[in-house]
Amino acid sequence: MSSVPMAIPRSGFASLLRDYAELIKLRVTTLIVMTAWTGFYFGAYKSGMSSLSWTLFHALFGIGLVSAGTAAFNEVIEREGDARMRRTAQRPLPAKRMSLMHASVMAGVMIFGGTLYLWLATNALAALLTFATSVVYLGVYTPLKRVSPICTFIGAFPGAMPPLLGWAAFRNRIDWEAVLLFTILFLWQFPHFYSIAWLYREDYERADIRMLPVVYADGRATAREIILYSIALIPVSMMPGAIGMAGRIYLFGAFLLGLGLLYFGWRLASKKLPASAPVSKAPARQLLQATVLYLPILMALMMLDIK
């Protein structure tokens, strides 16, 4: 008997909207737009201009469109694996509530339409970087998930791009401050995605996705990666305060947030349990929740204490 829940039929316009929200991974897309806003905000401030402008709307709308289209096309590619995973089996494609053609066309329209919009409404650099991010995510990271755990490292590059895209949309170039924002987001992704992979290890194994806790089920490699990247994140996240991008309040806050994130990672690692152990799921979930709170608080603190 299958452990994957049966598809639940839906009907009506409200249900279609919910399906679109699932197709574009609305919560992830929203987080991408928020981090792109951070990059735009700092780029505008560095130029001595307000970030509350039509350019901000154009940048976030275009980046959001490409991000939504990328998420949708990712679900098109991974529909068969999603059907075997409990947490994704009710997505529109595996649940047969949306046709493959419908989802594919919508994804293509959003990716190419968003890229063109960015080109016309902001600049060519922002458009090309955003499109390249989508290509790397779909063309390299997504297929690599079935090959090797290195997929998480490769996927962290397109995953860290949003603040750099927001910066480029305003300044039409890449400065080292934008690279610093990129690096913070790059490092944050490892405790975040490893906690997800730990928590849903059985799902990933069922779908033959080669995440680190699947390949090395004893959990030691995953725990080591979580600790190392969490430690590296502390000094890097403090850099905006150290170099004058943000003030002392941010500097102190980033230090405390980093220690907090490291604490939750250490709690998971200190259990010395295999990733398949049910008792290990609670600390993995707590780490995931800590990463979800960490990033928006850090970015908000940086923007509020800008110098």
N, C-alpha and C positions, 0 to 999 in steps of 0.2 A: 504493500500500500504506500502510495507516494506521501512524503512529508511536506510537499509543497502545496499551499492552499489552492483550492479551485478558484477559477476566475469568477468574479462577481459582476454580473452585467450592470451597466448604468445606462441611463437615457436622459435626454434633455440638455438644454443649453448650459445649465449650471454644471452638469456632469462633464460636458465637453471642455469647459473652462478648467475644471479640476484635472482633466486629462492633459491639457496643454501645460498646466503648472507642473505636472509630474514629468512630462516629456522634456521640458526645458530645465528641469531641476531648479525650480524657482528659488529655493533657499540658497543653493550654491551660487546661482546667477546673481542674486541680491548681494551676497557677500563679495563677489567679484566686483560688482558695481561700486560697493562701498569702499573697497581698497583702491579702486581706480580713482575714486573721488579724492582719497588721501593724496595720491600722487599729483593729481591736478591741483589740489589746494596748495601744496607746497611749491609747485611750479609757478602758480600765480603769485603767491606771496613773495617768492624770490624776485619776481619781476616788478614788485611794488604795486600789483593790481589786485582788485577784488576777484575772488573765485566765483562770485554770484553773477554769472553772466550767461548769455545764450551759448557761448562756447562750451561752458560746463554742461549744459543740457545736451548739446550736440555730441560731446565726447562720451558722456555716460550712456546716452541713448544708443549710439553706434557700437560702443564696446559691449553694452548689454545685449544688443541684437546678435552680435557675433558669438558671444558667450552662450546665449540661449540656443542658437543654431548648432553650435558645437556640442552642447549637451544632448540635443535632440538627435544629432547624427551618431553620437556615441551610443545612444539607446538603440538606434537602428542597427548598428554593427553588433552590439552585444545582446540582442533580443533573445537569442537561444540560451545564452548563459543566464540572463536575467530570469528566464522561465524556470530554471533549476534552483534559484535562490529564493528563500522564504521572504527576505526583505524587499525583493524586487519583482516577485512574481505577479504582483498586482499593477505593475506599470502598464500603460495603455497597449503597448505592442505584444508582450507575452500574454496579456489577458484578453487579446483579440478585440479590444474596444476601438482600435484605430488600425487602419490598413498600413502596410509597409510603404505603399506609394504616397499616401497622405503625409506620413511622418517624414519621409525622405524629401518630398517637395518643400514642405514647411522648413525643414532644416536647411536646405540649399538656399531658399529665399532669404532666410535670416542671415546666413553666413555671408553670402555675396551682397545682399542688400545692405547689411550693416557695414561691410567693408567699403562699398561705394559711398554710403552716407558719410562715413568718416573722411574719406578722400575729399569729398565735395565740401563738407561742413567744417572740417578742421584742417588736416594737412595729409600729405601723402605718406609721411613717415609713420604717423599714428595708424593709418589704414594698413600699411604693409606689415608693420609689426604685429598688429592685431590679427591679421589674416595668417601670418606665419605662426603665431601662437596656436591658432586653430589647427593648422596643418600638422604641426609637431604633436599636438595632443591626439589628434585622430590617426595620423599616419605612422607615428612612432610609439608613443606611450600606449595607446589602446591595444594594438596587436602584441606589444611586448608583454602585456599582462599575462598572456598564456605561455610565455617562454621563460622568463627569468624574474627573480625578485628585484633585479636592478631597475625594473619598471618604475618603482617608487622614486628612485633617484632621478631618472629621466623625466618622469612626470612632474617633478618638483620645479623644473625649469619653466614650462608653460604655466604651471600653477602660480608661480611667483611674478608673472608679468603684469598683472593689472595696475599696480602703482606706477610702474614704468610707462605703461600705455597712457595713463592719465597725465603723467608729466609730459610725455611727447605730444599729446594732443594740444597742450597749451603752448609749450616752448619750442616745438618743432625741432628738438634735438634731445640727446640723452646726456645728462650731467651726472657727476659722481654721487650727488645726493639721491638721485633716482635709483642708482645702482645699490645704494645702501638700503633703501626701502625694499628693493627687490630681494636683497640678501636676508633681511629680517623675515620676509614672507617665505623665502626658500627654506630656511632653517625651521620655521614653525610647522611646516607641513609634515615633518617626519614624526614628531610625537602625535600629531593629529591623525595622520593616515595609518600609522602603525597601531594606534589604539583602536581604530575602526577595524583594521585587518585582524587584530587579536579578538575583538568582540564578535566578529562575524566569520571567524576562521572556518567553521564547518560549511557555511554558505559558499565561501570562496573555493573550498576544496571540492564541493559538489559541482561547481561550475568550471573546475579545472583552471582557476586563476592562480598564478604562481606568486602569491604574496609571501612575504618572509615567514610569517607564522605557519603557513601551509607547508612550505619547503622544509623549514626547521621547526618541527612541532614542539621541541622541548622548551621553546620560548626564550632561550638564553641569547640568541643572536638578536632577536627583536628587542628584548629588554636592554641590551647593550647599546643598540642604535638609538633607542629612546633617550637613554641617559646621556650619551655623547652629544646628540644634537641639542638636547635641552640645556646642557652646560654651555655649548657654543653659542646658543641663542642669548644668554645673559649679557655678555660683553658687547655683542653686536647690537642688541636692542637698546643698549645704553648709549651707543655712539651718537645718535642725534642730539642727545643732551650734552655729550662731551665736546662736540664740535660746534655747538651753537645753533643747530637747527631748531632745537627745543630747549626749554629751560630746566632749572634744577628740580622743579616739581616732577616733570616728566622723567628726569634722570633717576630720581629716587623711586618713582612709581614703577618704571621699567625694571629696576633691580628687584623690587618686591614681587612683581608679577612673574619675573623669571624664576625667582626662588620658589614661588608657589607652584609653578608648572613643574619644576624639577622635583619638588616634593611628591607630587602625584605620580610622576614617572618612577621615582625611587620606591614608592609604595608598591607599585606593580612589580618592579624588578626584584624587590626584596623578598617577595613571596617565593621566588625560585620555583614556580610552578610551570608545567607545560601549558601551552596556549589552549590546549583542548580541555583543560581542567575546568569544570563548571565554577568552582570557587574563585577562579582567576577573573571571571567576567565582571564582577563588581568593581575591583580596582581599575580594570580596563575602561569600564564605563565612566568612572569618576575622572580618569585622565582625559577621556574624550570630552566630557563636560567642561573640564578645566581649559582645554585648548579652545573650545568654542567661545568661552567667556574671555579668554586671554586676548585674542586678536582685536575684537572691536574696542575693548577697554584700552588697550595699548594705543591703537590708532586715534581714538577719541582724545586720550590724554596728550598725545603728541600734537594734535591739531589745536587743542585748547591752550597748550603751553608753548605755542610757536614763538620763535624769536626772530 
